[in-house]
Amino acid sequence: MLQQLNGHSSSSHDQSRVSLREDIQEFLSGEAPLHQLDDLTKVNPVTLETVLRCLQARYMVDTFYTNAGCTLVALNPFKPVPGLYSPEIMREYHTASQPQKLKPHIFTVGEQTYRNVKSLIEPVNQSIVVSGESGAGKTWTSRCLMKFYAVVATSPTSWENHKIAERIEQRILNSNPVMEAFGNACTLRNDNSSRFGKFIQLQLNRAQQMTGAAVQTYLLEKTRVACQASSERNFHIFYQICKGASEEERVQWHLPKGSTFSWLPNPERTLEEDCFEVTREAMLHLGIDTPTQNNIFKVLAGLLHLGNVQFADSEDEAQPCQLTEEAKCSVRTSASLLQLPEDMLLETLRIRTIRAGRQQQVFRKACSRAECDTRRDCLAKLVYARLFDWLVLVINSSIYADPDSWTTFIGLLDVYGFESFPDNSLEQLCINYANEKLQQHFVAHYLRAQQEEYAVEGLEWSFVNYQDNQTCLDLIEGSPISICSLINEDPVPPELTGLLQQSQHSLLTVLFSTDPKEKTQEKPSGQNRTPALTVVSKFKASLEQLLRILQNTTPHYIRCIKPNSQGQPQSFLQEEVLSQLEACGLVETIHISAAGFPIRVSHQNFMERYELLRRLCPRASSSFHNPYSAKEHSEQPPQGEAATLQTLLQDILHILPALTGTAATPVDSAQCIPAPLQCGRTKVFMTDFMLELLENGRTQVLEQCARCIQCGWRQHQRRKQKKQRRAATLIQAAFRSWLTRKHIQRLHTAATVIKQAWQKWRIRMAFLASKELDGLEEKHFSQAHGSPNSSPLPPMQTRLLGAIIRLWPLGLVLANAAVGIRGFQRKLVVHACLQLPSGSSSSSSVQTAQQDQAGVRSIRALPQGSIRFHCRKSPLRYADTCPEPSPFSVTGFNQILLEKHRPIHV
């Protein structure tokens, strides 16, 4: 029975293998070109061979990005690709309504994280893990993502914010060349290999604008300062100062042309990263001035000369090792550049201090040649590590924002690549350990945790097997015995730190200021002494902190693949790519992504966020509750909440055709929820496509609500403005009416006063004129006839005076009369004025010009128009008096005369 069962199983397995091979051949020979498959979840069947062939087909047509479910696969092109990372492409992915429908790109991942921050779906903070082997393009990918965020997350709202955004963007981008110069090196597999890990935290405010950033580094490979493998180089900065320094700087730093340094291998090789001016300019933008830069480069030159210090074996073990002849000058130069006492430097390198016994007695022991070399290397590594950490602090101080100014962040993790050499240092072991730890995070977060959650939530799910590296991690970091515990190095000798604290160099005094923690570690305290921090312990602590940060974010993964180890474009070596695909578990990732649900939202959050989608469903519009329905749901019992959730999900199913733009199909009320959306016991599970549909529908509803609110508000504003205009019109009319009445009243009052005053003045003037005229005639006649005592005037003067008295009214009449008496009546008036008899001869007549003109009707006639008086001077006292004198006004007694034509002169 057992043999039959085993035989049946064996035959079934063989049949499945044959069927799988047939499916693979059918897929590979299909009509659809493989390079058109932009998502590996569309590959059927999903195997290493089919995935490999698809990636190779896309790589050969210069398509370097491919989606693999939750992961983006990035192939290193090993050549410049024009236009692939231009600002126009950044704006295209940023402004697209659905970036997932565009071609796969690292900007798609960047835009997805940025929109997740805006949508406020828990957890809000986002992180992108860029992983891969050394030379796969991780540093370039991280650099392009930083440029993308610097462009899309600095949209200004004012000119001041625009200047702040530009400053932050420039400083974040300038941190790259500085950190690459001091932290990257040329290795066998990569000309610009990152020899440290960094986690860049881009800080955003509530408006999703970048306000600052922070950089956290992990385990700089400081061993490279003193030890480089064959055909590899030291850090880029050492080659930059040797090749880019000016003649004056060479003299100042003791770096003459043609000089050789044991810690500077392969100096003849020139790389793109050897540009010294780019590094110096970036340091200036970060706030590192020229004098400080000069101090930094002095320290680096001092380390290069320290590497040329070689020791010779001592004949007596009790005596310290002697220097070689070539090393004496190097010690002197290094001590001068580091501003250390030369004798103290030699003593520290050649003599070791030992504390032993309960009394902690100090013993001095001469070091062997190997120990002297180790202490020399340790001194150089200590100085360079402190210098690198100080640069990171300077960068953070220039780009970090106040904690109150930002609310969320997007983390960008760029770790060193996994490498394995015949001889590996402790740092290389830690680097590979970090890669295994991050792979375990991916496995725990995505491959294992998601499938376990599906089972707990009661979803129909068939478990997918995957490769777990937990056993490897237990071997490295397990307790009580592991690789880390066995090879953990002893701490830095305290006498080396004490030596550097004696330096007079301005930068070294800052780097090695007295630390109270170090003093407490050095003090003897028996069994209660604090354990010394070592490289491995510090690295494990920082790595655990990083993993805690990643666990509190929504992670996104970019797998960088290296097509070949030679760095040649258009070269795809299947064996090398296959090993990378197996190491990162890409096939299992595709399997789970194709059938899984990466988006998980709690029931309450789902109902609070998407219940408003019922507005799009006519059938469910009547069942839409009041705005406080979310609060009602929170108070419902679990059975009622589940029923409400199922009703909401069914309503959402009815509106899915409208959201997707397809024709509506009848959906049975008893039909189960389709694959893109499933309801678990406590959470709702959905795919990225389903989340995108729901968010688009929610945006549509919010836009409709916004339009309704705007329409109602505008109607209210129009009605309000209409009422205000009507009220303003009434107020203006009433006010203008009041002003008009007041003006008319003032005019009427003024006219009345003027009229009364004019009438009084007119009566008074008439009375005075009449009185003067009568009194003057009586006075002259009385003086002429009634003064016997007066001496009589001569006859000629008497006749002239009488003529003047009698004839001046006639002159007035003849000069101003234009209309009135004509002919005979005029002559009668003249005769009356001259006291002539009516029958006098023509010799007594008065000859006047224009005798046919109008004359005087009456000397007391009422004025008929404007009156003008033409004479030299009137004998009357008030003849020229007028309230308002003007050329055409009535003056005194002349008001009795009329004028209609030019005056007539007698």
Secondary structure as the mmCIF struct_conf table of DSSP 4:
data_model
#
loop_
_struct_conf.conf_type_id
_struct_conf.id
_struct_conf.beg_label_comp_id
_struct_conf.beg_label_asym_id
_struct_conf.beg_label_seq_id
_struct_conf.end_label_comp_id
_struct_conf.end_label_asym_id
_struct_conf.end_label_seq_id
HELX_RH_AL_P HELX_RH_AL_P1 LEU A 2 LEU A 28
TURN_TY1_P TURN_TY1_P1 SER A 29 SER A 29
BEND BEND1 GLY A 30 ALA A 32
HELX_RH_3T_P HELX_RH_3T_P1 LEU A 34 GLN A 36
STRN STRN1 ASP A 39 ASP A 39
HELX_RH_3T_P HELX_RH_3T_P2 LEU A 40 LYS A 42
BEND BEND2 ASN A 44 PRO A 45
HELX_RH_AL_P HELX_RH_AL_P2 LEU A 48 MET A 60
TURN_TY1_P TURN_TY1_P2 VAL A 61 ASP A 62
STRN STRN2 TYR A 65 ALA A 68
TURN_TY1_P TURN_TY1_P3 GLY A 69 CYS A 70
STRN STRN3 THR A 71 LEU A 75
BEND BEND3 PHE A 78 LYS A 79
TURN_TY1_P TURN_TY1_P4 PRO A 82 TYR A 85
HELX_RH_AL_P HELX_RH_AL_P3 PRO A 87 THR A 95
BEND BEND4 SER A 97 SER A 97
HELX_RH_3T_P HELX_RH_3T_P3 PRO A 99 LYS A 101
BEND BEND5 LEU A 102 LEU A 102
HELX_RH_AL_P HELX_RH_AL_P4 ILE A 106 SER A 119
TURN_TY1_P TURN_TY1_P5 LEU A 120 LEU A 120
HELX_LH_PP_P HELX_LH_PP_P1 ILE A 121 ILE A 121
BEND BEND6 GLU A 122 PRO A 123
STRN STRN4 GLN A 126 GLY A 132
STRN STRN5 GLU A 133 GLU A 133
TURN_TY1_P TURN_TY1_P6 SER A 134 GLY A 135
BEND BEND7 ALA A 136 GLY A 137
HELX_RH_AL_P HELX_RH_AL_P5 LYS A 138 VAL A 152
TURN_TY1_P TURN_TY1_P7 ALA A 153 ALA A 153
BEND BEND8 THR A 157 SER A 158
HELX_RH_AL_P HELX_RH_AL_P6 TRP A 159 GLY A 183
STRN STRN6 ASN A 184 ALA A 185
BEND BEND9 LEU A 188 ARG A 189
TURN_TY1_P TURN_TY1_P8 ASP A 191 ASN A 192
STRN STRN7 SER A 193 SER A 194
BEND BEND10 PHE A 196 PHE A 196
STRN STRN8 GLY A 197 LEU A 204
TURN_TY1_P TURN_TY1_P9 ARG A 206 ALA A 207
BEND BEND11 GLN A 208 GLN A 208
STRN STRN9 MET A 210 TYR A 218
HELX_RH_3T_P HELX_RH_3T_P4 LYS A 222 VAL A 225
TURN_TY1_P TURN_TY1_P10 ALA A 226 ALA A 226
TURN_TY1_P TURN_TY1_P11 SER A 230 SER A 231
STRN STRN10 PHE A 235 PHE A 235
HELX_RH_AL_P HELX_RH_AL_P7 HIS A 236 GLY A 244
HELX_RH_AL_P HELX_RH_AL_P8 GLU A 247 TRP A 253
TURN_TY1_P TURN_TY1_P12 HIS A 254 HIS A 254
TURN_TY1_P TURN_TY1_P13 LYS A 257 GLY A 258
TURN_TY1_P TURN_TY1_P14 SER A 262 TRP A 263
TURN_TY1_P TURN_TY1_P15 PRO A 267 GLU A 268
HELX_RH_3T_P HELX_RH_3T_P5 GLU A 272 ASP A 274
HELX_RH_AL_P HELX_RH_AL_P9 PHE A 276 HIS A 285
TURN_TY1_P TURN_TY1_P16 LEU A 286 GLY A 287
HELX_RH_AL_P HELX_RH_AL_P10 THR A 290 GLY A 307
TURN_TY1_P TURN_TY1_P17 ASN A 308 ASN A 308
STRN STRN11 PHE A 311 ALA A 312
BEND BEND12 GLU A 315 ASP A 316
TURN_TY1_P TURN_TY1_P18 GLU A 317 ALA A 318
BEND BEND13 GLN A 319 GLN A 319
HELX_LH_PP_P HELX_LH_PP_P2 PRO A 320 CYS A 321
STRN STRN12 GLN A 322 LEU A 323
HELX_LH_PP_P HELX_LH_PP_P3 THR A 324 THR A 324
HELX_RH_AL_P HELX_RH_AL_P11 GLU A 325 LEU A 338
TURN_TY1_P TURN_TY1_P19 GLN A 339 GLN A 339
HELX_RH_AL_P HELX_RH_AL_P12 GLU A 342 ARG A 350
STRN STRN13 ILE A 351 ALA A 356
TURN_TY1_P TURN_TY1_P20 GLY A 357 GLN A 360
STRN STRN14 GLN A 361 ALA A 366
HELX_RH_AL_P HELX_RH_AL_P13 ARG A 369 ILE A 399
HELX_RH_3T_P HELX_RH_3T_P6 PRO A 403 SER A 405
STRN STRN15 THR A 408 ASP A 414
HELX_LH_PP_P HELX_LH_PP_P4 VAL A 415 GLY A 417
STRN STRN16 PHE A 418 PHE A 418
BEND BEND14 PRO A 422 ASP A 423
HELX_RH_AL_P HELX_RH_AL_P14 LEU A 426 PHE A 442
HELX_RH_PI_P HELX_RH_PI_P1 VAL A 443 ARG A 448
HELX_RH_AL_P HELX_RH_AL_P15 ALA A 449 GLU A 457
TURN_TY1_P TURN_TY1_P21 GLY A 458 GLY A 458
HELX_RH_AL_P HELX_RH_AL_P16 GLN A 470 GLU A 477
BEND BEND15 SER A 479 ILE A 481
HELX_RH_AL_P HELX_RH_AL_P17 ILE A 483 ILE A 487
HELX_LH_PP_P HELX_LH_PP_P5 ASN A 488 PRO A 493
HELX_RH_AL_P HELX_RH_AL_P18 PRO A 494 GLN A 501
TURN_TY1_P TURN_TY1_P22 GLN A 502 GLN A 502
HELX_RH_AL_P HELX_RH_AL_P19 SER A 506 LEU A 511
TURN_TY1_P TURN_TY1_P23 PHE A 512 PHE A 512
HELX_RH_AL_P HELX_RH_AL_P20 PRO A 516 GLU A 522
BEND BEND16 LYS A 523 LYS A 523
HELX_RH_3T_P HELX_RH_3T_P7 GLY A 526 ASN A 528
HELX_LH_PP_P HELX_LH_PP_P6 ARG A 529 LEU A 533
HELX_RH_AL_P HELX_RH_AL_P21 VAL A 535 GLN A 551
TURN_TY1_P TURN_TY1_P24 ASN A 552 ASN A 552
BEND BEND17 THR A 553 THR A 553
STRN STRN17 THR A 554 ILE A 561
BEND BEND18 PRO A 563 PRO A 563
TURN_TY1_P TURN_TY1_P25 SER A 565 GLN A 566
TURN_TY1_P TURN_TY1_P26 PRO A 569 GLN A 570
HELX_RH_AL_P HELX_RH_AL_P22 GLN A 574 CYS A 584
TURN_TY1_P TURN_TY1_P27 GLY A 585 GLY A 585
HELX_RH_AL_P HELX_RH_AL_P23 LEU A 586 ALA A 595
STRN STRN18 ILE A 599 SER A 602
HELX_RH_AL_P HELX_RH_AL_P24 HIS A 603 TYR A 610
HELX_RH_3T_P HELX_RH_3T_P8 GLU A 611 LEU A 616
HELX_RH_3T_P HELX_RH_3T_P9 PRO A 618 ALA A 620
BEND BEND19 SER A 621 SER A 621
TURN_TY1_P TURN_TY1_P28 SER A 622 SER A 623
TURN_TY1_P TURN_TY1_P29 PRO A 627 TYR A 628
HELX_RH_AL_P HELX_RH_AL_P25 SER A 629 GLU A 635
BEND BEND20 GLN A 636 GLN A 636
HELX_RH_AL_P HELX_RH_AL_P26 PRO A 638 THR A 660
TURN_TY1_P TURN_TY1_P30 GLY A 661 GLY A 661
BEND BEND21 THR A 662 THR A 662
HELX_LH_PP_P HELX_LH_PP_P7 ALA A 663 ALA A 664
TURN_TY1_P TURN_TY1_P31 SER A 669 ALA A 670
HELX_LH_PP_P HELX_LH_PP_P8 GLN A 671 PRO A 674
TURN_TY1_P TURN_TY1_P32 ALA A 675 PRO A 676
STRN STRN19 LEU A 677 CYS A 679
BEND BEND22 ARG A 681 THR A 682
STRN STRN20 LYS A 683 MET A 686
HELX_RH_AL_P HELX_RH_AL_P27 ASP A 688 HIS A 785
BEND BEND23 GLY A 786 GLY A 786
BEND BEND24 PRO A 788 SER A 790
HELX_LH_PP_P HELX_LH_PP_P9 SER A 791 PRO A 794
HELX_RH_AL_P HELX_RH_AL_P28 PRO A 795 ASN A 816
BEND BEND25 VAL A 819 GLY A 820
HELX_RH_AL_P HELX_RH_AL_P29 GLY A 823 LEU A 834
TURN_TY1_P TURN_TY1_P33 GLN A 835 GLN A 835
TURN_TY1_P TURN_TY1_P34 SER A 838 GLY A 839
HELX_RH_3T_P HELX_RH_3T_P10 SER A 842 SER A 844
BEND BEND26 SER A 845 SER A 845
HELX_LH_PP_P HELX_LH_PP_P10 VAL A 846 GLN A 847
BEND BEND27 ALA A 849 GLN A 850
TURN_TY1_P TURN_TY1_P35 GLN A 851 ASP A 852
BEND BEND28 GLN A 853 GLN A 853
BEND BEND29 ARG A 857 ARG A 857
TURN_TY1_P TURN_TY1_P36 ILE A 859 ARG A 860
HELX_LH_PP_P HELX_LH_PP_P11 ALA A 861 PRO A 863
BEND BEND30 GLY A 865 GLY A 865
BEND BEND31 CYS A 871 ARG A 872
BEND BEND32 PRO A 875 LEU A 876
TURN_TY1_P TURN_TY1_P37 ARG A 877 ASP A 880
BEND BEND33 PRO A 883 GLU A 884
TURN_TY1_P TURN_TY1_P38 PRO A 887 PHE A 888
BEND BEND34 SER A 889 SER A 889
HELX_RH_3T_P HELX_RH_3T_P11 GLY A 892 ILE A 896
BEND BEND35 LYS A 900 ARG A 902
#
